[in-house]
Amino acid sequence: MNSISIIIPVYNEAKTISRLICHLKSQATTTNIKEIIVVDGGSTDNTKHISLHEGVTVLSSEKGRAKQMNFGAKQSKGSILYFLHADSFPPNGFDRLIFTEVEKGNFAGCFKMKFDSKHLWLKLAGWLTQFNWKASRGGDQSLFVTKDLFIELNGFNEQFTIYEDIDFINKLYRIKQFVVIQQWIITSSRRYQTKGIWKLQYHFWMIYIKKWFGASAEQLYSYYAKYIQ
């Protein structure tokens, strides 16, 4: 019988992690969720303590989402892996929706996404995620994938400090194994609000274009560290 391991990579997410864990527990059928795994990348706040208090599995890993998510996947016990950012909140019944797709032979995918913002550009960016276009994908939409397929594709490429999610999703598109579930996951616009919406979006586009033209993982991170981090 299928079961889901939810894997959440975190770094200093004390302000959001409790709310997310409570949300996951209230919006899913308990018997479908094998475990919730919080993979901490060396937080200096109370993220780990809060997570342990919420009764979930807490692992410590080297910092870096690819490394953290791969580590969580290796320790997981479920047949389906569900990778989720700490500030993204999936829809009611997300577990049943994922199960339905897997039973239909769709072994990987995400939810369509909208930001918790009324800004017109962010509303448009979210609206575009309903379409099964590779260019519309991103880690904030979450990602489910069967553990067998994840292992077959060698997981996330740990050379990528950023862009690891898109790199893996591109592998899924190449084998025509990706579906967009037509229910909304809500994600935070906090980074856009902090950095400036148009400024941040410009830099994200530049990273996408640089990768399109063959930039290495190191070159992408160098750009990210200079203009976004």
Salt bridges, closest charged atoms under 4 A:
GLU13 OE2 - ARG190 NH2 2.77
GLU62 OE1 - LYS67 NZ 3.29
ASP87 OD2 - ARG190 NE 2.99
GLU101 OE2 - LYS104 NZ 3.40
ASP140 OD1 - HIS85 ND1 2.77
GLU164 OE2 - ARG65 NE 3.08
ASP165 OD2 - ARG65 NH2 3.89
